[in-house]
Amino acid sequence: MHYRTLGDSGVEVSEVGFGAWVVGTDWWGDRSDEETIEMVQLALDQGITYFDTGDVYGHGESEKLLARALGEHRDEITLGTKIGYDFYNNPQAGHGEIPKNLDPDWIRTCVERSLDRLDTDHVEYLQLHNANADEVTPDVLETLEQLQEEGVVDALGWAMGPSIGWLAEHERAVDLEFDGVQTVFNVFEQTPGRHVLDHIEQTGADTSVIARVPHSSGLLNEHVRPDTELEDGDHRGFRPDAWYETGWEKLETLRFLERDGERTMGQAAIQWLLSHDAVASVTPTFYTADDIREWAAASETPPLSDEEVQRVEELYQTNFGVDRDDGMDSLRSSVGGDDIRNAGVDKQVADD
């Protein structure tokens, strides 16, 4: 495993991180607490040291399970969590969004409760969860800076949509010199990641990117195949058939990235992301122990060559040769599609 630093914070993260949205929830399949803890500990054994959770995941259960799994290894890991959703006073309605609260006093309350569940006195990386640009006021920024000064958090980040909104949020996070931005970014769904990378380059900022959904929700690692039957509750089961069908067609154009015995497609998808210098960590959605072993090893596989990166770029510019709609437009943005239109793109942005 190789490691990178979040911005100029000095906080180190493994190039492959563990996205703990699968911990304490059933949105990506059902598993027992014991099975989940074993997965987390296996990830640590494979060199993963960055564990990314959020207070809203399982309404605190993800943080509690991480504490149980990693407690004795606290000094070896980097913990990232997120705050912003008020699940304490609002019930979850399916996969729908619940109200947010970024009042400074509420931020402190949420951080204190997260620390209690994580059984720690600080977190290395605190992120605002899907905050809208206008919600991050001077009072919010002052509160976050105070938490840093008090040693409660080391680095600050902003984790965002894009189904909640991401265009203005990316730019504001970079302009405000947040240490990290977490966003959807993968070979098929490049628009959010490319936008924030472009703004980082234009401004010369030190902000890092944490790429989530690196396998396009199962397409790029072939978890979702033509004959796949998804478990009850799996969020991908709500997608239109066209999403799967166009995804399989696109995947076939990328077979040149596979290297027999050296790099699988799932590993190549991660290495493509790591070819961007500003990407600090990639957080796949792990389903099985085999996933953890394969994707944690991606950091050690051959990096993509300049020629391979260029070929991916050329394919992306032609939508991988697919001229059909994937049926996802109505699911991509809760802001009327303005983010997509303002970015000058069409049919490239995915939801979670």
Secondary structure as UniProt FT lines:
FT   STRAND          3..5
FT   TURN            7..8
FT   STRAND          12..14
FT   STRAND          18..19
FT   HELIX           20..22
FT   TURN            27..28
FT   HELIX           33..45
FT   TURN            46..47
FT   STRAND          50..52
FT   TURN            55..56
FT   HELIX           57..60
FT   HELIX           61..70
FT   HELIX           71..76
FT   STRAND          78..83
FT   TURN            94..95
FT   HELIX           104..118
FT   STRAND          123..129
FT   HELIX           133..135
FT   HELIX           138..149
FT   TURN            150..151
FT   STRAND          153..159
FT   HELIX           167..175
FT   TURN            176..177
FT   STRAND          180..184
FT   HELIX           191..203
FT   STRAND          208..212
FT   TURN            214..215
FT   HELIX           216..218
FT   TURN            219..222
FT   TURN            226..227
FT   TURN            232..233
FT   HELIX           235..238
FT   HELIX           241..252
FT   TURN            253..254
FT   HELIX           255..257
FT   TURN            260..262
FT   HELIX           265..274
FT   TURN            277..278
FT   STRAND          279..283
FT   HELIX           289..296
FT   HELIX           297..300
FT   HELIX           306..317
FT   HELIX           319..321
FT   HELIX           329..331
FT   TURN            336..337
FT   HELIX           338..342
FT   TURN            343..344
//
